[in-house]
Amino acid sequence: MKLLLTSGGVTNPSIETALVDLLGKPVSEADALCIPTAQWGHPMCSPASAFRFVAGRGTGTMCDLGWRSVGLLELTALPSMDAERWVPWVREADVLLVDGGDATYLCHWLRECGLADLLPSLTDTTWVGVSAGSMVMTPRIGDDFVQWGGAQDDRTLGVVDFSIFPHLDVFPSNTMAAAESWAAGLEGPSYVMDDQSAIRVVDGVVDVVSEGEWRHLPG
C-alpha cells in the first residue's frame, strides 16, 4: 500500500501532485472510497463535520478533487456484512480517503471489521489520511491525542515506524514546544507538521511533501 499521510488534507498543489504520482494516473480516472469513521470517536466531531468531509466542504477536503467516482465506506457497518460483499469494494478502489477524528477509535474499527488485515494485500492502493487518518498508521499517537474513552492505550496499527504530531500552530496547544514534549514520551522517531505538509511512504521509503513547516524528531 502507498501512503500519503497528511495533517490537513490535500491543501496545496505540492500535496496534490504527490497524490497523482502515487495514483499513477489523473484523479479524474481514479475511483475513491471515503472513510469518515474516526470522527465518531472524537468529542469535537459531529454528524455535521462528518457530512462536510463526505461532501467535500471546507479547507483541505479530499472528496471533491474530481474523482471518477467517490463512495462511502463506514467501518462500523462492515462487521454486520459478509466480507464477500464489501472486500471487492475495497479492492476495486484506487484510493482510500480516511478522515480525522480519534486514531484509536479508527484503529479499533479497522481491526474489528477486518480491513486492517486486508491492508497488506492492497499493494496498488493509495491510502490518503488526514490527521487521525494518518496517525492510525503509526505505532503510537501519544496520550495527549487519545480522546476515545474506549481506548486501552495510545497504540495504533504500526504500519510505519514513526509517529505524527499534526496541525502544528493550527491550534493554540499545538506548538513546537508541545510537540517536543509529546515526542519525549514516545519511543522512536516522529514527524511534526502543519496543515500544508504531508508524508509520503512508498516501499518503505519516506519523504516529506510540504509548502509549510515540518520537523523530524529522531527520538
ABEGO torsion letter per residue (X at the ends): XBBBBBAAEBABAAAAAAAAAAAGBBAAABBBBBBAAAAAABAABBAAAAAAAAAGBEBGBAAAAGBABBBBBBAAAAAABBAAAAAAAAAABABBBBBBEBAAAAAAAAAAAGAAAAAAABAABBBBBBEAAAAAABABAEAAABABAABABABBAGABABBBBBGBGABAABBAAAAAAAAAABBEBBBBBBAABBBBBBGGBBBBBBABBBBBBAX
